[in-house]
């Protein structure tokens, strides 16, 4: 296998987790109308990662563990990491309680 093909394969394996982490971060940090677009983008990335993970597991590709870990990171991150809007609501409720 030529060396440039090995580098391309390595970049292909790493690009999926980077794109997934970026979409999760953007969907959690944005507020307003851009948050809705970021959530749609995150959902699209989630569907793509799911399909790619299924393909790598079925074909026994060596990067199946990386893709499975990325998929689990997306699910756990979407459920456990609070988004900015809920954090601001919780923060405003705490300050209102501190005033009274």
Backbone bond lengths (Angstrom), bond angles and torsions (degrees), N, CA, C in turn:
res aa  C-N    CA-C-N  psi(-1)  N-CA   C-N-CA  omega(-1)  CA-C   N-CA-C  phi
1 X - - - 1.438 - - 1.531 108.89 -
2 X 1.321 116.94 130.43 1.468 119.85 179.60 1.536 110.81 -64.39
3 X 1.330 116.79 149.92 1.459 119.87 -177.25 1.534 113.24 -63.24
4 X 1.322 117.79 -33.81 1.465 119.01 -179.25 1.525 111.05 -68.26
5 X 1.319 117.10 -29.16 1.453 120.70 177.38 1.530 111.09 -71.29
6 X 1.302 117.07 -33.52 1.463 121.38 176.25 1.524 110.58 -66.33
7 X 1.321 116.51 -42.10 1.472 120.69 177.50 1.525 110.09 -64.12
8 X 1.317 117.31 -41.05 1.456 120.77 178.38 1.527 111.20 -62.66
9 X 1.324 117.63 -41.62 1.453 122.19 178.49 1.531 110.32 -63.97
10 X 1.339 116.84 -41.02 1.458 121.53 178.47 1.528 110.80 -63.51
11 X 1.322 117.67 -42.47 1.463 121.26 178.10 1.522 111.62 -66.27
12 X 1.318 116.63 -35.64 1.458 120.71 178.12 1.526 110.94 -64.40
13 X 1.317 116.51 -40.74 1.462 120.87 -179.61 1.521 110.48 -68.19
14 X 1.323 118.54 -39.92 1.462 121.35 -177.07 1.525 114.41 -82.31
15 X 1.313 118.13 -20.51 1.456 119.56 -177.23 1.532 112.21 -69.54
16 X 1.306 117.69 -32.15 1.462 120.51 -179.54 1.533 112.42 -65.77
17 X 1.341 120.45 -49.23 1.462 119.07 177.52 1.529 113.64 -64.38
18 X 1.325 116.98 -35.08 1.464 119.62 178.94 1.518 110.32 -66.22
19 X 1.324 117.35 -44.99 1.461 121.11 178.11 1.526 110.84 -63.43
20 X 1.314 117.39 -39.77 1.466 121.12 -179.87 1.523 111.38 -66.36
21 X 1.329 117.51 -45.71 1.466 120.74 179.24 1.525 110.82 -64.76
22 X 1.305 117.11 -37.59 1.460 120.96 177.71 1.527 111.15 -64.87
23 X 1.308 117.37 -43.80 1.466 119.63 -179.65 1.528 111.40 -67.63
24 X 1.338 117.90 -36.99 1.462 120.89 176.66 1.522 110.82 -64.97
25 X 1.320 117.23 -45.29 1.462 120.79 179.45 1.517 113.12 -62.77
26 X 1.320 116.60 -43.61 1.464 120.33 -179.92 1.524 110.76 -66.59
27 X 1.328 117.83 -39.12 1.462 119.69 -179.38 1.523 111.77 -69.26
28 X 1.326 118.22 -24.92 1.464 120.90 179.25 1.524 112.91 -88.81
29 X 1.319 119.05 -23.32 1.455 121.58 -174.23 1.521 114.87 -98.70
30 X 1.305 118.55 -14.23 1.464 119.96 -177.48 1.525 111.15 -89.69
31 X 1.337 114.90 158.36 1.458 121.91 -178.49 1.527 108.22 -133.30
32 X 1.318 116.62 147.88 1.460 121.66 173.93 1.518 113.36 85.25
33 X 1.335 114.33 -142.87 1.461 120.04 -176.53 1.522 111.77 -67.83
34 X 1.319 116.81 -32.72 1.467 118.53 178.15 1.527 111.05 -69.66
35 X 1.325 116.64 -25.58 1.470 119.47 177.99 1.521 110.73 -67.08
36 X 1.326 117.05 -38.07 1.466 119.63 178.11 1.521 110.75 -64.59
37 X 1.319 116.80 -42.58 1.466 119.97 177.83 1.521 110.83 -65.91
38 X 1.324 117.20 -38.27 1.468 120.73 179.07 1.524 110.93 -67.51
39 X 1.325 117.23 -35.86 1.468 119.94 177.75 1.517 110.99 -68.31
40 X 1.328 117.45 -37.17 1.470 119.87 175.56 1.522 110.86 -65.43
41 X 1.323 115.95 -41.05 1.454 120.84 177.79 1.521 109.76 -62.68
42 X 1.337 117.46 -42.67 1.456 121.46 177.85 1.524 111.02 -62.03
43 X 1.317 117.23 -42.62 1.463 120.12 178.65 1.530 111.15 -62.62
44 X 1.326 116.81 -41.23 1.464 120.34 176.86 1.516 112.24 -62.89
45 X 1.325 116.64 -41.87 1.464 120.49 177.30 1.519 110.24 -65.57
46 X 1.336 117.23 -38.21 1.458 121.22 178.59 1.528 111.28 -62.32
47 X 1.313 117.20 -42.84 1.465 121.01 177.72 1.535 110.18 -65.09
48 X 1.336 116.44 -43.36 1.463 119.66 179.99 1.530 111.50 -64.11
49 X 1.333 116.85 -42.29 1.463 120.04 179.51 1.524 110.27 -65.07
50 X 1.327 117.00 -37.68 1.464 120.46 177.72 1.522 111.02 -62.21
51 X 1.315 117.41 -45.77 1.462 120.56 179.97 1.528 111.81 -66.84
52 X 1.323 116.65 -41.01 1.465 119.88 179.66 1.529 110.48 -66.87
53 X 1.336 116.51 -38.18 1.463 119.97 178.05 1.526 110.80 -64.97
54 X 1.318 116.65 -41.76 1.470 119.52 176.78 1.526 110.86 -60.97
55 X 1.316 116.76 -41.63 1.463 120.24 179.29 1.522 111.44 -64.07
56 X 1.339 117.46 -43.28 1.462 119.39 -178.12 1.525 111.93 -70.08
57 X 1.328 117.38 -32.39 1.462 119.30 177.77 1.525 110.48 -72.14
58 X 1.323 117.24 -41.44 1.467 120.69 -179.41 1.526 111.41 -65.35
59 X 1.329 117.05 -40.89 1.464 120.15 -177.36 1.526 113.20 -87.27
60 X 1.336 117.58 1.93 1.463 123.49 -178.76 1.521 111.99 54.77
61 X 1.325 115.21 44.01 1.456 121.53 176.63 1.528 108.84 -69.98
62 X 1.319 118.97 142.75 1.470 120.19 -178.06 1.534 114.42 -61.74
63 X 1.310 118.30 -19.01 1.468 120.03 -177.93 1.529 111.85 -93.91
64 X 1.313 119.16 18.37 1.466 121.13 -177.81 1.528 111.47 -63.58
65 X 1.313 117.83 -34.51 1.454 120.22 -179.50 1.527 111.31 -68.63
66 X 1.310 117.06 -38.02 1.464 121.00 177.01 1.518 110.63 -63.64
67 X 1.307 117.65 -44.10 1.458 120.92 -179.08 1.523 111.78 -70.70
68 X 1.323 117.94 -35.92 1.462 120.55 177.33 1.527 110.50 -67.22
69 X 1.309 116.88 -39.59 1.463 120.91 176.60 1.520 110.99 -64.87
70 X 1.310 117.06 -39.62 1.467 120.72 177.36 1.522 110.64 -63.11
71 X 1.313 117.20 -42.68 1.458 120.77 179.33 1.524 111.00 -63.85
72 X 1.319 117.08 -42.71 1.462 119.24 178.75 1.526 110.98 -67.36
73 X 1.345 118.29 -35.09 1.451 121.24 176.56 1.526 110.99 -62.61
74 X 1.319 117.35 -37.43 1.459 120.01 179.38 1.522 111.21 -67.29
75 X 1.315 117.40 -42.84 1.457 119.98 179.75 1.524 111.74 -66.94
76 X 1.307 116.91 -47.40 1.467 120.45 -178.86 1.523 110.50 -67.32
77 X 1.302 117.58 -40.95 1.461 120.95 178.51 1.513 112.73 -64.39
78 X 1.320 116.92 -38.01 1.468 119.96 179.50 1.519 111.12 -68.65
79 X 1.326 117.61 -30.77 1.460 120.27 -177.84 1.525 113.68 -89.13
80 X 1.314 118.45 -36.77 1.459 120.72 -172.36 1.526 115.39 -96.61
81 X 1.309 118.24 -32.69 1.454 120.77 -177.43 1.526 108.86 -80.23
82 X 1.347 117.96 122.21 1.463 119.26 -179.81 1.525 110.67 -73.28
83 X 1.314 115.92 144.92 1.455 118.43 176.90 1.524 109.08 -84.63
84 X 1.306 115.52 170.72 1.463 120.84 -172.86 1.515 112.11 -67.81
85 X 1.327 118.27 -35.58 1.464 120.87 -178.83 1.523 111.47 -65.36
86 X 1.330 117.68 -44.16 1.462 119.43 179.55 1.525 110.85 -69.10
87 X 1.327 117.12 -31.73 1.455 120.32 177.26 1.527 110.38 -66.86
88 X 1.338 117.28 -41.19 1.465 120.26 179.07 1.523 111.39 -68.59
89 X 1.343 117.91 -35.99 1.463 120.61 176.59 1.525 110.71 -64.83
90 X 1.309 116.30 -42.88 1.455 120.42 179.46 1.527 110.63 -66.23
91 X 1.323 116.28 -38.17 1.458 121.02 -179.85 1.523 110.97 -68.07
92 X 1.341 117.97 -40.80 1.464 120.09 178.97 1.532 110.66 -69.48
93 X 1.312 118.84 -33.22 1.461 120.85 176.86 1.518 110.98 -68.05
94 X 1.328 117.14 -36.21 1.471 120.41 177.69 1.516 111.83 -68.39
95 X 1.318 118.54 -38.95 1.462 120.53 -179.91 1.528 110.26 -72.61
96 X 1.335 117.66 -33.74 1.460 119.29 177.32 1.517 109.89 -67.10
97 X 1.305 118.04 -37.41 1.446 122.08 178.03 1.533 111.07 -68.68
98 X 1.330 117.13 -33.69 1.462 120.45 -178.97 1.520 110.96 -72.47
99 X 1.316 118.64 -26.69 1.457 121.62 -179.08 1.516 109.81 -71.37
100 X 1.320 117.22 -39.84 1.464 119.74 -177.50 1.451 109.04 -86.63
